[in-house]
Amino acid sequence: MEPSKDYVILDNLLEGCQIISFEYSYLYVNDAVVRHGRRNREELLGNTMMSVYPGIENTPVFGFIEQCMEARTPAELENEFIYPDGRNAWFALKIEPVPEGVFILSVDITDRKQVEMELNAHLIRLKALREIDRAILNTTDLNFALYKVLEQITSSLEVDAADILLLEPNSLILKFSAGRGFRTRGVERTRLRIGQGHVGKAALTLTMVSIPDLSNPDEPFLRSDLITGEDFVSYFALPLVSKGNLVGVLEIFHRDRLDPEPGWLDFLQSLGGQASIAIDSGQLLEELQRSNLNLRLSYDMTIEGWSRAMDLRDHDTEGHTLRVTEVTVDLAEIAGIPMEEIVHIRRGALLHDIGKIGVPDSILHKPGKLTEEEWEVMRRHPSFAYHFLYPIDYLRPSLAIPHSHHEKWDGTGYPQGLKGDQIPLSARLFAVVDVWDALSSDRPYRRAWPRDKVLQYIREQSGRHFDPQVVQWFLKMVADKGM
């Protein structure tokens, strides 16, 4: 029998129709199959699939055909077909059992699959750009941001390794900053001046440089010793420019030959733009942090200068401020106060007597006992400190000690007569340290008390002058440190 005569209705269908025997030979093919497979009928009819397409028995589609042959169960799938010239096509296949073997209906879906793959690639690229945006927005660490950028670059471009060299503006040196995908650490030693090698050329000309084959003697790679053992084949160097200024170079390495299509190159440019933004943002933040640090150091030096000036004004207490400040900071750590708050405690301790600026020298330096009127003026120095420091936003969190260190646990202190927990904890800590240092130091009107007498006095004032819990912390600290 000639199958083509029995299946005349199939000849003019646009879909491919073929019948395969139980021996896997072609019994019937229509014109569409000839077009799809780029084989004429003589090559197909009477021959087995294995002889026409060597190796097809190892493919997934053959497994479906084999299963239909044996189990007589239908199957549907989408199959990628690779032609001998390397080009590909996609077909939707429907496999049905028939008395002669199996019947295969094939529909060319290449155009749809290409659109679908392009859409998927576009979505993957958008996701990569979004992840880079998130990394830039959610971190203040430039190195971490660059790592996330390289993570997206290597995965979305499907390349083996990538690194970013940052430009040192003063020296015009390109220096390794971050990398991903390298087997060795040789590339981390990269330090090249602008104009040196391929990466230096990319930086100098602000154009992308590519080397399809790194083994080509006509285009020697200047840092071949740094990538020994990496087995890289292809290379790209993309200058990273932000606001018109070169900030670095992105390098791409791959262990196979790369012949990218225009869309890949466009996406590389987009990723390079995101990397430039990450670098620019990170460097601006680092500069801001350095400026803030310098400003804070300047503020703290100014505060220490004020405290030394106060000690110089009041010779009787020279050195007192720095001593009580360090001990108060140690006591605050024992009390479990967070470090970000201890910063303010330190400043407050340094400024605890700043209010004495408002006390006349005639009272501050009076050798004898003060009159009640003079004591009234002296007791106003915490209020002077409050009004002096409150307008300074930077010092407002440090006001508790200057304003409240003369308050007492039982409410008999000044200037507000606060009691118990109404007194800020930092002021309660400082009060014990302040009295300890005052009694332990020589004054013109008395000699320093012995250590045991000072500690006994502090114990006696627990619950009166001092917070009992703070006294316990202080006594433990004195014992542990041998003060």
ROTITI-720531 format. One record per residue (C-alpha): residue in three letters; x, y, z. Coordinates in nm, 4 decimals. Example, Ala and Ser with C-alpha at 12.3 -4.5 7.8 and 13.67 -1.06 7.14 Angstrom:
residues 2
ALA|1.2300|-0.4500|0.7800 .
SER|1.3670|-0.1060|0.7140 .
//
This chain:
residues 483
MET|0.0000|0.0000|0.0000 .
GLU|0.1129|0.3569|-0.0678 .
PRO|0.0255|0.5630|0.2418 .
SER|0.0340|0.8880|0.0492 .
LYS|-0.2740|0.7744|-0.1478 .
ASP|-0.4611|0.6822|0.1695 .
TYR|-0.3820|1.0147|0.3358 .
VAL|-0.4409|1.2536|0.0459 .
ILE|-0.6356|1.4885|0.2737 .
LEU|-0.3228|1.5451|0.4814 .
ASP|-0.1077|1.6496|0.1868 .
ASN|-0.2375|2.0050|0.1678 .
LEU|-0.2444|2.0812|0.5390 .
LEU|-0.0192|2.3617|0.6636 .
GLU|0.0626|2.1536|0.9689 .
GLY|0.3248|1.8835|0.9384 .
CYS|0.1860|1.5315|0.9273 .
GLN|0.3986|1.2178|0.9432 .
ILE|0.3455|0.8531|1.0221 .
ILE|0.6269|0.6554|1.1837 .
SER|0.6281|0.2757|1.1806 .
PHE|0.6964|0.0531|1.4793 .
GLU|1.0496|0.0191|1.3407 .
TYR|1.0824|0.4037|1.3524 .
SER|1.0889|0.4411|0.9737 .
TYR|0.8975|0.7128|0.7872 .
LEU|0.5814|0.5736|0.6263 .
TYR|0.4279|0.9070|0.5287 .
VAL|0.5237|1.2771|0.5315 .
ASN|0.3381|1.5719|0.3841 .
ASP|0.4857|1.8847|0.2238 .
ALA|0.4875|2.0710|0.5562 .
VAL|0.7143|1.8055|0.7130 .
VAL|0.9527|1.8403|0.4177 .
ARG|0.9658|2.2162|0.4799 .
HIS|0.9994|2.1803|0.8550 .
GLY|1.2800|1.9254|0.8395 .
ARG|1.4494|2.0635|0.5282 .
ARG|1.4690|1.7095|0.3895 .
ASN|1.3085|1.5820|0.0688 .
ARG|1.0725|1.2871|0.0656 .
GLU|1.3329|1.0501|-0.0774 .
GLU|1.5563|1.1122|0.2221 .
LEU|1.2747|1.0356|0.4620 .
LEU|1.0364|0.7702|0.3296 .
GLY|1.1483|0.4168|0.4033 .
ASN|1.4360|0.5330|0.6242 .
THR|1.4484|0.5285|1.0014 .
MET|1.4512|0.8406|1.2118 .
MET|1.7899|0.7344|1.3521 .
SER|1.9503|0.7168|1.0078 .
VAL|1.8032|1.0485|0.8917 .
TYR|1.8808|1.2334|1.2144 .
PRO|2.1751|1.0589|1.3874 .
GLY|2.1540|1.0910|1.7650 .
ILE|1.7798|1.1605|1.7718 .
GLU|1.7336|0.8502|1.9846 .
ASN|1.9015|1.0380|2.2712 .
THR|1.6625|1.3335|2.2607 .
PRO|1.3528|1.3950|2.4781 .
VAL|1.1201|1.3998|2.1747 .
PHE|1.2285|1.0475|2.0775 .
GLY|1.1459|0.9355|2.4311 .
PHE|0.7876|1.0593|2.3859 .
ILE|0.7600|0.8821|2.0488 .
GLU|0.8973|0.5620|2.2016 .
GLN|0.6516|0.5817|2.4895 .
CYS|0.3607|0.6274|2.2492 .
MET|0.4805|0.3314|2.0449 .
GLU|0.4990|0.1016|2.3448 .
ALA|0.2256|0.2234|2.5786 .
ARG|-0.0048|0.3528|2.3028 .
THR|-0.0561|0.6759|2.4967 .
PRO|-0.0749|1.0184|2.3282 .
ALA|0.1613|1.3060|2.4144 .
GLU|0.1939|1.6765|2.3490 .
LEU|0.5118|1.8843|2.3771 .
GLU|0.7084|2.1774|2.2429 .
ASN|1.0349|2.0729|2.0843 .
GLU|1.3405|2.2709|1.9775 .
PHE|1.4866|2.1401|1.6531 .
ILE|1.8505|2.2169|1.5674 .
TYR|1.9376|2.2186|1.1966 .
PRO|2.2797|2.1036|1.0699 .
ASP|2.3808|2.4672|1.0103 .
GLY|2.3243|2.5443|1.3799 .
ARG|2.0020|2.7369|1.3351 .
ASN|1.7016|2.6297|1.5351 .
ALA|1.3246|2.6113|1.5097 .
TRP|1.0460|2.5320|1.7533 .
PHE|0.7533|2.2983|1.6892 .
ALA|0.4434|2.2108|1.8867 .
LEU|0.4100|1.8330|1.8525 .
LYS|0.1061|1.6146|1.9066 .
ILE|0.1868|1.2417|1.9040 .
GLU|-0.0986|0.9887|1.8647 .
PRO|-0.0937|0.6087|1.8328 .
VAL|-0.2232|0.4721|1.4950 .
PRO|-0.2381|0.1149|1.3640 .
GLU|0.0829|0.1620|1.1609 .
GLY|0.2787|0.3071|1.4599 .
VAL|0.2421|0.6726|1.5573 .
PHE|0.1074|0.9833|1.3906 .
ILE|0.2864|1.3129|1.4566 .
LEU|0.1242|1.6515|1.3955 .
SER|0.3748|1.9396|1.4025 .
VAL|0.3057|2.3142|1.4039 .
ASP|0.5877|2.5620|1.3489 .
ILE|0.5841|2.7939|1.6530 .
THR|0.9294|2.9444|1.5989 .
ASP|0.8053|3.3020|1.5688 .
ARG|0.5961|3.2709|1.8828 .
LYS|0.8798|3.1133|2.0784 .
GLN|1.1222|3.3837|1.9687 .
VAL|0.8822|3.6542|2.0857 .
GLU|0.8274|3.4612|2.4083 .
MET|1.2017|3.4192|2.4710 .
GLU|1.2676|3.7839|2.3909 .
LEU|0.9938|3.8819|2.6352 .
ASN|1.1379|3.6519|2.9028 .
ALA|1.4854|3.7934|2.8429 .
HIS|1.3445|4.1440|2.8723 .
LEU|1.1717|4.0547|3.1992 .
ILE|1.4916|3.8987|3.3349 .
ARG|1.6815|4.2136|3.2458 .
LEU|1.4208|4.4365|3.4059 .
LYS|1.4376|4.2237|3.7193 .
ALA|1.8168|4.2542|3.7229 .
LEU|1.7963|4.6329|3.6927 .
ARG|1.5337|4.6430|3.9680 .
GLU|1.7529|4.4316|4.1985 .
ILE|2.0439|4.6662|4.1377 .
ASP|1.8194|4.9642|4.2152 .
ARG|1.7162|4.7996|4.5414 .
ALA|2.0775|4.7303|4.6320 .
ILE|2.1673|5.0948|4.5691 .
LEU|1.8731|5.2249|4.7731 .
ASN|1.8901|4.9787|5.0623 .
THR|2.2570|4.9854|5.1562 .
THR|2.5103|5.2420|5.2637 .
ASP|2.7989|5.0011|5.1986 .
LEU|2.9578|5.0646|4.8581 .
ASN|3.1337|4.7254|4.8536 .
PHE|2.8075|4.5421|4.9200 .
ALA|2.6290|4.7438|4.6499 .
LEU|2.9034|4.6599|4.3974 .
TYR|2.8828|4.2913|4.4889 .
LYS|2.5072|4.2916|4.4222 .
VAL|2.5653|4.4718|4.0914 .
LEU|2.8201|4.2086|3.9840 .
GLU|2.5884|3.9309|4.0985 .
GLN|2.3168|4.0569|3.8640 .
ILE|2.5634|4.1228|3.5808 .
THR|2.7108|3.7722|3.5817 .
SER|2.3738|3.5985|3.6131 .
SER|2.1683|3.8057|3.3700 .
LEU|2.4411|3.8309|3.1040 .
GLU|2.5328|3.4639|3.1624 .
VAL|2.9066|3.5333|3.1852 .
ASP|3.1621|3.3595|3.4035 .
ALA|3.3239|3.6514|3.5842 .
ALA|3.3147|4.0277|3.6208 .
ASP|3.4902|4.2920|3.8238 .
ILE|3.4782|4.6665|3.8819 .
LEU|3.7879|4.8835|3.8887 .
LEU|3.7424|5.2194|4.0587 .
LEU|3.9262|5.5323|3.9531 .
GLU|4.1440|5.7068|4.2084 .
PRO|4.1009|6.0663|4.0831 .
ASN|4.4234|6.2072|4.2263 .
SER|4.6556|5.9388|4.0892 .
LEU|4.4442|5.8480|3.7802 .
ILE|4.4907|5.4838|3.8795 .
LEU|4.2264|5.2168|3.8132 .
LYS|4.2215|4.9834|4.1119 .
PHE|4.0320|4.6589|4.1727 .
SER|3.7337|4.7158|4.4012 .
ALA|3.5000|4.4156|4.3670 .
GLY|3.4835|4.0925|4.1682 .
ARG|3.2738|3.7809|4.1190 .
GLY|3.3282|3.4459|3.9467 .
PHE|3.7086|3.4305|3.9572 .
ARG|3.8886|3.1092|4.0487 .
THR|4.1964|3.2895|4.1759 .
ARG|4.2612|3.6235|4.3444 .
GLY|4.5185|3.7461|4.0961 .
VAL|4.2912|4.0061|3.9392 .
GLU|4.2578|4.1724|4.2806 .
ARG|4.6138|4.3044|4.2347 .
THR|4.5068|4.5149|3.9372 .
ARG|4.6403|4.8714|3.9464 .
LEU|4.6612|5.0414|3.6066 .
ARG|4.7008|5.3989|3.5021 .
ILE|4.4472|5.5380|3.2558 .
GLY|4.5683|5.4486|2.9061 .
GLN|4.7423|5.1253|3.0110 .
GLY|4.6161|4.8037|2.8562 .
HIS|4.2682|4.7387|2.7283 .
VAL|4.0966|4.8565|3.0449 .
GLY|4.3053|5.1729|3.0441 .
LYS|4.2123|5.2319|2.6805 .
ALA|3.8421|5.1970|2.7627 .
ALA|3.8859|5.4509|3.0414 .
LEU|4.0831|5.6932|2.8256 .
THR|3.8536|5.6826|2.5215 .
LEU|3.5287|5.6303|2.7170 .
THR|3.4343|5.3548|2.4712 .
MET|3.3796|4.9829|2.5239 .
VAL|3.6711|4.7546|2.4362 .
SER|3.6183|4.3878|2.3482 .
ILE|3.8571|4.1006|2.2830 .
PRO|3.6874|3.7922|2.1330 .
ASP|3.9983|3.5788|2.1893 .
LEU|4.2398|3.6588|2.4719 .
SER|4.4986|3.4201|2.3265 .
ASN|4.5314|3.6302|2.0099 .
PRO|4.8970|3.7494|1.9967 .
ASP|4.7900|4.0561|1.7984 .
GLU|4.5930|4.1802|2.1009 .
PRO|4.8041|4.0825|2.4038 .
PHE|4.6319|4.1143|2.7416 .
LEU|4.8515|4.3254|2.9673 .
ARG|4.7511|4.1420|3.2851 .
SER|4.7758|3.7861|3.1559 .
ASP|4.9856|3.6929|3.4600 .
LEU|4.7000|3.7995|3.6904 .
ILE|4.4469|3.5696|3.5225 .
THR|4.6680|3.2615|3.4937 .
GLY|4.4555|2.9523|3.5572 .
GLU|4.1290|3.1312|3.4823 .
ASP|4.1018|2.9958|3.1235 .
PHE|3.9230|3.3062|3.0011 .
VAL|3.8563|3.3392|2.6283 .
SER|3.6481|3.6553|2.5770 .
TYR|3.6788|3.9955|2.7421 .
PHE|3.4885|4.3258|2.7566 .
ALA|3.5828|4.6529|2.9274 .
LEU|3.3063|4.9096|2.9712 .
PRO|3.3865|5.2583|3.1068 .
LEU|3.1594|5.3650|3.3920 .
VAL|3.0606|5.7290|3.3670 .
SER|2.8434|5.9273|3.6075 .
LYS|2.7425|6.2888|3.5460 .
GLY|3.0013|6.3122|3.2730 .
ASN|3.2872|6.1906|3.4929 .
LEU|3.4706|5.8589|3.4711 .
VAL|3.4284|5.6685|3.7992 .
GLY|3.5626|5.3277|3.6994 .
VAL|3.5563|5.0408|3.4494 .
LEU|3.3422|4.7268|3.4408 .
GLU|3.5274|4.4182|3.3128 .
ILE|3.3522|4.1087|3.1769 .
PHE|3.5334|3.7727|3.1399 .
HIS|3.3995|3.4514|2.9835 .
ARG|3.5546|3.1069|2.9411 .
ASP|3.4000|3.0544|2.5959 .
ARG|3.3912|3.2776|2.2942 .
LEU|3.1293|3.5494|2.3194 .
ASP|2.9623|3.6764|2.0033 .
PRO|2.6822|3.8793|2.1612 .
GLU|2.3816|4.0083|1.9738 .
PRO|2.2886|4.3797|1.9892 .
GLY|2.0341|4.3285|2.2665 .
TRP|2.3008|4.1782|2.4927 .
LEU|2.5335|4.4714|2.4288 .
ASP|2.2550|4.7210|2.4952 .
PHE|2.1775|4.5473|2.8231 .
LEU|2.5466|4.5540|2.9172 .
GLN|2.5398|4.9309|2.8658 .
SER|2.2313|4.9560|3.0892 .
LEU|2.3974|4.7512|3.3611 .
GLY|2.7051|4.9684|3.3318 .
GLY|2.4875|5.2735|3.3842 .
GLN|2.3426|5.1205|3.7016 .
ALA|2.6906|5.0337|3.8242 .
SER|2.7951|5.3964|3.7673 .
ILE|2.5000|5.5165|3.9751 .
ALA|2.5911|5.2718|4.2533 .
ILE|2.9498|5.3960|4.2575 .
ASP|2.8529|5.7618|4.2459 .
SER|2.5952|5.7184|4.5233 .
GLY|2.8330|5.5148|4.7376 .
GLN|3.1191|5.7604|4.6992 .
LEU|2.8944|6.0571|4.7738 .
LEU|2.7711|5.8798|5.0858 .
GLU|3.1272|5.7977|5.1938 .
GLU|3.2262|6.1610|5.1439 .
LEU|2.9221|6.2700|5.3449 .
GLN|3.0072|6.0236|5.6202 .
ARG|3.3661|6.1493|5.6284 .
SER|3.2406|6.5067|5.6446 .
ASN|3.0002|6.4175|5.9249 .
LEU|3.2775|6.2382|6.1117 .
ASN|3.5089|6.5363|6.0750 .
LEU|3.2270|6.7646|6.1901 .
ARG|3.1566|6.5450|6.4930 .
LEU|3.5254|6.5360|6.5782 .
SER|3.5354|6.9140|6.5515 .
TYR|3.2317|6.9427|6.7781 .
ASP|3.3837|6.7062|7.0330 .
MET|3.7168|6.8885|7.0261 .
THR|3.5274|7.2122|7.0834 .
ILE|3.3416|7.0576|7.3782 .
GLU|3.6682|6.9304|7.5270 .
GLY|3.8117|7.2781|7.4766 .
TRP|3.5208|7.4272|7.6701 .
SER|3.5709|7.1775|7.9519 .
ARG|3.9433|7.2551|7.9746 .
ALA|3.8620|7.6254|7.9787 .
MET|3.6259|7.5649|8.2715 .
ASP|3.8944|7.3694|8.4567 .
LEU|4.1439|7.6494|8.3964 .
ARG|3.8934|7.9036|8.5292 .
ASP|3.8375|7.6990|8.8412 .
HIS|4.1908|7.5912|8.9435 .
ASP|4.0557|7.3968|9.2386 .
THR|3.8971|7.1393|9.0056 .
GLU|4.1652|7.1148|8.7353 .
GLY|4.1565|6.7697|8.5714 .
HIS|3.8271|6.6886|8.7405 .
THR|3.6189|6.7032|8.4208 .
LEU|3.8198|6.4508|8.2174 .
ARG|3.8414|6.2120|8.5137 .
VAL|3.4687|6.2084|8.5859 .
THR|3.3874|6.1842|8.2153 .
GLU|3.5873|5.8638|8.1637 .
VAL|3.4553|5.7016|8.4815 .
THR|3.0942|5.7963|8.3950 .
VAL|3.1319|5.6395|8.0503 .
ASP|3.2604|5.3160|8.2128 .
LEU|2.9689|5.3180|8.4565 .
ALA|2.7197|5.3754|8.1722 .
GLU|2.8541|5.0660|7.9961 .
ILE|2.8045|4.8601|8.3126 .
ALA|2.4474|4.9952|8.3311 .
GLY|2.3855|4.8543|7.9824 .
ILE|2.3263|5.1872|7.8118 .
PRO|2.3616|5.1590|7.4302 .
MET|2.6764|5.3066|7.2759 .
GLU|2.4775|5.5566|7.0687 .
GLU|2.3461|5.7045|7.3971 .
ILE|2.6828|5.6890|7.5739 .
VAL|2.8120|5.9370|7.3157 .
HIS|2.5680|6.1937|7.4568 .
ILE|2.6548|6.0983|7.8144 .
ARG|3.0220|6.1647|7.7432 .
ARG|2.9444|6.5094|7.6027 .
GLY|2.7148|6.5873|7.8935 .
ALA|2.9839|6.4893|8.1446 .
LEU|3.2393|6.7100|7.9687 .
LEU|2.9940|7.0003|7.9877 .
HIS|2.8578|6.9335|8.3373 .
ASP|2.9970|7.2568|8.4818 .
ILE|2.9500|7.4759|8.1730 .
GLY|2.6793|7.6661|8.3606 .
LYS|2.9426|7.8101|8.5950 .
ILE|3.0224|8.0529|8.3136 .
GLY|2.7240|8.2447|8.4522 .
VAL|2.8620|8.2466|8.8076 .
PRO|3.0701|8.5579|8.8956 .
ASP|3.4397|8.5016|8.9773 .
SER|3.3835|8.6624|9.3149 .
ILE|3.1611|8.3715|9.4090 .
LEU|3.3351|8.0941|9.2145 .
HIS|3.6811|8.1776|9.3580 .
LYS|3.5739|8.2873|9.7069 .
PRO|3.8178|8.1223|9.9511 .
GLY|3.5739|8.1049|10.2412 .
LYS|3.2198|7.9778|10.2898 .
LEU|2.9498|8.1195|10.0643 .
THR|2.6609|8.3228|10.2009 .
GLU|2.3076|8.2028|10.1427 .
GLU|2.2666|8.4633|9.8661 .
GLU|2.5901|8.3456|9.7048 .
TRP|2.4757|7.9843|9.7287 .
GLU|2.1549|8.0853|9.5576 .
VAL|2.3567|8.2151|9.2631 .
MET|2.5814|7.9067|9.2632 .
ARG|2.2796|7.6730|9.2619 .
ARG|2.1605|7.8380|8.9428 .
HIS|2.4513|7.7069|8.7331 .
PRO|2.2584|7.3940|8.6142 .
SER|1.9860|7.6253|8.4843 .
PHE|2.2485|7.8458|8.3209 .
ALA|2.3828|7.5308|8.1488 .
TYR|2.0358|7.4369|8.0259 .
HIS|1.9655|7.7786|7.8742 .
PHE|2.3154|7.7993|7.7311 .
LEU|2.3096|7.4562|7.5599 .
TYR|1.9426|7.4065|7.4686 .
PRO|1.9544|7.6237|7.1531 .
ILE|2.2315|7.3992|7.0146 .
ASP|2.0459|7.1089|6.8480 .
TYR|2.3588|6.8941|6.8379 .
LEU|2.3996|6.9156|7.2178 .
ARG|2.0341|6.8914|7.3182 .
PRO|2.0540|6.5105|7.3776 .
SER|2.3447|6.5776|7.6167 .
LEU|2.1586|6.8203|7.8469 .
ALA|2.0590|6.5721|8.1190 .
ILE|2.3917|6.5772|8.3073 .
PRO|2.4618|6.9543|8.2961 .
HIS|2.1015|7.0276|8.3994 .
SER|2.0292|6.7512|8.6512 .
HIS|2.3555|6.6265|8.8083 .
HIS|2.2786|6.8100|9.1370 .
GLU|1.9364|6.6511|9.1753 .
LYS|1.9082|6.3977|9.4608 .
TRP|1.7288|6.0653|9.4798 .
ASP|1.5172|6.1831|9.7754 .
GLY|1.4072|6.5022|9.5974 .
THR|1.6148|6.7508|9.7997 .
GLY|1.8485|6.8473|9.5122 .
TYR|1.8367|7.1356|9.2670 .
PRO|1.7451|7.3098|9.0389 .
GLN|1.4099|7.1305|8.9879 .
GLY|1.3824|6.9151|9.2993 .
LEU|1.3391|6.5962|9.0931 .
LYS|1.2976|6.2700|9.2837 .
GLY|1.3827|5.9056|9.2112 .
ASP|1.3311|5.7960|8.8509 .
GLN|1.2294|6.1494|8.7569 .
ILE|1.6018|6.2198|8.7444 .
PRO|1.7519|6.1106|8.4095 .
LEU|1.9609|5.7946|8.4455 .
SER|2.2709|5.9610|8.3011 .
ALA|2.2514|6.2310|8.5685 .
ARG|2.2090|5.9686|8.8419 .
LEU|2.5196|5.7884|8.7159 .
PHE|2.7184|6.1083|8.7002 .
ALA|2.6135|6.2247|9.0471 .
VAL|2.7885|5.9314|9.2151 .
VAL|3.1034|5.9711|9.0058 .
ASP|3.1124|6.3479|9.0623 .
VAL|3.0963|6.3152|9.4416 .
TRP|3.3487|6.0278|9.4399 .
ASP|3.6031|6.2369|9.2465 .
ALA|3.5390|6.5521|9.4515 .
LEU|3.5914|6.3746|9.7852 .
SER|3.8932|6.1827|9.6527 .
SER|4.0722|6.5031|9.5436 .
ASP|4.2556|6.7713|9.7424 .
ARG|4.0783|7.1031|9.7701 .
PRO|4.2053|7.4310|9.9239 .
TYR|3.9589|7.3985|10.2109 .
ARG|4.0268|7.0263|10.2849 .
ARG|4.2517|6.7296|10.2087 .
ALA|4.1313|6.4353|9.9976 .
TRP|3.9403|6.1740|10.1927 .
PRO|4.0796|5.8200|10.2216 .
ARG|3.9329|5.5736|9.9707 .
ASP|3.7430|5.3700|10.2317 .
LYS|3.5865|5.6832|10.3807 .
VAL|3.4689|5.7977|10.0362 .
LEU|3.3153|5.4582|9.9597 .
GLN|3.1492|5.4470|10.3031 .
TYR|2.9973|5.7898|10.2408 .
ILE|2.8595|5.6767|9.9047 .
ARG|2.7024|5.3714|10.0707 .
GLU|2.5445|5.5947|10.3356 .
GLN|2.3978|5.8239|10.0690 .
SER|2.2346|5.5337|9.8826 .
GLY|1.8608|5.6075|9.8753 .
ARG|1.9209|5.9679|9.9873 .
HIS|2.1521|6.1454|9.7484 .
PHE|2.2107|5.8530|9.5112 .
ASP|2.0070|5.5937|9.3224 .
PRO|2.0620|5.2647|9.5159 .
GLN|2.1019|5.0634|9.1952 .
VAL|2.3630|5.3060|9.0626 .
VAL|2.5525|5.2797|9.3922 .
GLN|2.5662|4.9002|9.3520 .
TRP|2.6975|4.9327|8.9955 .
PHE|2.9544|5.1888|9.1066 .
LEU|3.0834|4.9843|9.4021 .
LYS|3.1160|4.6774|9.1802 .
MET|3.3093|4.8792|8.9216 .
VAL|3.5438|5.0170|9.1905 .
ALA|3.6084|4.6644|9.3173 .
ASP|3.6564|4.5116|8.9727 .
LYS|3.8905|4.7838|8.8519 .
GLY|4.0740|4.8413|9.1786 .
MET|3.9948|5.2134|9.1748 .
//
